[in-house]
Amino acid sequence: MTTEAKFAAANKKVGTDVAKTGAKPPYTFRTAISLLLLAGNILVAAIYFHLINP
């Protein structure tokens, strides 16, 4: 394998058809939903193990 082949991009057109808007991915929304689901899971586990008796 030549050094040019080692360091050359596999396909130079990769990602050219993706819109470059500069927008951030919605990680805050995903994080909030994940924390809400985790809190619900912990609540159900606490009820199951009789740490909370409703």
N, C-alpha and C positions, 0 to 999 in steps of 0.2 A: 504494500500500500504506500502510495507516495505521500509526502508531507502535504501536498495540496489537497489530496483526497481526505486526509485526516482532519484538516481544519476548515474545509469547505462546508457550507450549509448543505443539508441533505436535499432541500428543495427551497429555492430562493423565493418561490411564490407563496409560501406558507404564511397565512395571516393577512394577505393583501386584500382579500375579499371581506374582511371583517371591518365594520364601521369603527372609526377611531373618534369617538365622541369625547373621550376623556372623563366619562362619568365613572363614579366609584361604584363598585358592586355593593349590594344592599346588606352588608355584614351586620349593621346595627339592627335591622329588622330580624335577620336570622338569629342573632344573639338573643334578642328580646323574646322571641318565640321559644327558643331552646331553653332559656331560663324559666319561662312560664311552665313549660312541660316538665322540666326538672323539679320545680317546686310542687307541681301536682303529683308527680311520682313519689316524692318524699312524703307528702301528705298522705297518700294512699298507703305507703309502707308503714307510716307511723300508726295509722288506724289499724292496719292488719296485725301489727305486733303489739297492739293494745297500749301504745304509748299515749295515744289520744283516744278517749272514749266519748264519741259523740252522743 
